[in-house]
Amino acid sequence: MALFTELKSYQALQAHFEQVKNVHMRDLFAQDADRFNKFSAKACGIELDYSKNRITDETKSLLLDLAREAKVEEKRDGMFNGARINTSEDRAVLHTALRNKSDKEVLVDGKDVMPEVRATLAKMKTFVEEVHNGVRKGYTGKKFTDVLAIGIGGSFLGPKIMTEALKPYKVEGLNVHFVANVDGAHIHDVLAKLPIETTLVLMSSKSFGTQETLKNTLTTKEWFLNNGGTFEDIAKHFMCVSSNIKAATEFGMDEDNIFPMWDWVGGRYSLWSAIGLPIALALGFDNFEELLNGAYDMDQHFLNAPLEENLPALLGVLGVWYINFFGAQSHVLLPYDHYLRGFPAYVQQLDMESNGKSATPTGDYLDYATGPVIWGGEGTNGQHAFHQLIHQGTVLIPADFIMPLHSQHEMTNHHAMLASNCFGQTQALMQGKTVEQVKAEFAGKGLTDAEIEKVAPQKVFEGNKPSNTILMDKLTPRALGQLIAMYEHKVFVQGIIWGINSFDQWGVELGKVLGNDVLAKLEDSSIELNGDSSTNALIERFRNRNA
Ligand SMILES: O=P(O)(O)OC[C@H]1O[C@H](O)[C@H](O)[C@@H](O)[C@@H]1O
């Protein structure tokens, strides 16, 4: 397989880049009154304005050639149809089957996975309703008031961040709490405020082997047993979601209390599976279904829209343009919506765990950049903090501004103010401020020419900083489903162009293995320290911390 940089379209893009790299977007807008219409697209309920990017018609067409030459469309179809595209783990990648609302079968090794998917959704629905209407009760016969969701990585970020994002849809009377970190401070603080008799514990671990999750669950079990619960009561209070049913039952989980998932669902793509139970418990099953419906809308768009209007494809190739041609190393996500404040952290795992790769599935090392550092934060707060670097720093940081047109609350004028900041920032980043404009501002202020010369460059904004603006009518469960799926598919498009496997995560796995090795040495000082001098010394410090 040809590496990305060996593709014909890559070479054409490189030549084109040399011609357009210094073109200013101010001029592109001035030359073409139709630029917004030309470079915006709408699908499902999402509108993408990508006109504030450093592109011309030719750039767009060459970037889409690149996507076509890399076979994005064929590989997209392969993913949806159950091809084993996660080659290092020999797995299909089928998070899209979890929200498949059609009656089409989805085959893995000739077997349709849809009956199991539907059966699990039905089990989830019954469970959620039974918790909500009090059919399921705690060991003293009281209705559940709290859910403690324990999990980490993909078994935490999606459920937590989406529950937070959809707070206005929360059902009354049930509070969902999340614990991920193995730092005892977190579980300690959360358990301290939970009522034992009415707390349901939901452990989520695809592998059922993640240290943090197992430890937090054991601590919760101890808390339960030490404060009035008995072994017989555990089945009423402890549930889990896992693809490793054997390990879950060995751990003591009642088989009826295990919600299955499958090896063809990656952790960071799993909120659509039973891993999404905390969302369904917090918001009601109908809202969870709406989230799935939204993702299905975007799946259909991704599958059927021509690349020219295909939101994930457009976002994907624009990212490649900045990373591989302009040398951008990060990408900032700026949700102008308080409830979406966690979204950058969600996409951070999705993107960086998927595309942080340095070799192809056929064994070639890459000599080009892959996934960017994803970061960000809630607008407008960032404007008073880190936006400075985006405006005037020397590194290029492409940005996604995300903005619902309607707020969740009717607070006079707040929303117009929020929107004005969002749109105003994209404009400022694009236009910048020229030295002439800065000098004109000094006129009549009594400064000498020498003083002006010295200060002016510090007040100049080069502008020409790219951004996408992603609008939706309102942050409903359906719109959120569309938004998440759009980013999932963007990451997919980029992974295909770079020729990498976006669905394994061996780097993170290494951390898990080394963590367990060091833990054994911390807990047993008779184990010989055979590592490097730094790690040995750190372990010694910990072993002797009471000396
Ligand atoms: O769900 P689990 O098996 O406990 O895994 C939780 C997390 O563990 C790892 O760190 C993986 O890299 C993540 O993708 C995964 O979501």
PDBQT file of the ligand as one rigid body, heavy atoms in Angstrom, charges set to zero:
ROOT
HETATM    1  O1  LIG A 601     -13.459  -0.480  29.465  1.00  0.00    +0.000 OA
HETATM    2  P1  LIG A 601     -12.111  -0.908  29.899  1.00  0.00    +0.000 P 
HETATM    3  O2  LIG A 601     -11.728  -2.241  29.347  1.00  0.00    +0.000 OA
HETATM    4  O3  LIG A 601     -11.987  -0.870  31.403  1.00  0.00    +0.000 OA
HETATM    5  O4  LIG A 601     -11.082   0.092  29.322  1.00  0.00    +0.000 OA
HETATM    6  C1  LIG A 601     -11.050   1.450  29.663  1.00  0.00    +0.000 C 
HETATM    7  C2  LIG A 601     -10.032   2.173  28.786  1.00  0.00    +0.000 C 
HETATM    8  O5  LIG A 601      -8.821   1.480  28.954  1.00  0.00    +0.000 OA
HETATM    9  C3  LIG A 601      -7.739   1.781  28.102  1.00  0.00    +0.000 C 
HETATM   10  O6  LIG A 601      -6.965   2.750  28.663  1.00  0.00    +0.000 OA
HETATM   11  C4  LIG A 601      -8.099   1.985  26.668  1.00  0.00    +0.000 C 
HETATM   12  O7  LIG A 601      -7.056   2.547  25.968  1.00  0.00    +0.000 OA
HETATM   13  C5  LIG A 601      -9.344   2.818  26.521  1.00  0.00    +0.000 C 
HETATM   14  O8  LIG A 601      -9.724   2.867  25.152  1.00  0.00    +0.000 OA
HETATM   15  C6  LIG A 601     -10.445   2.182  27.323  1.00  0.00    +0.000 C 
HETATM   16  O9  LIG A 601     -11.636   2.865  27.103  1.00  0.00    +0.000 OA
ENDROOT
TORSDOF 0
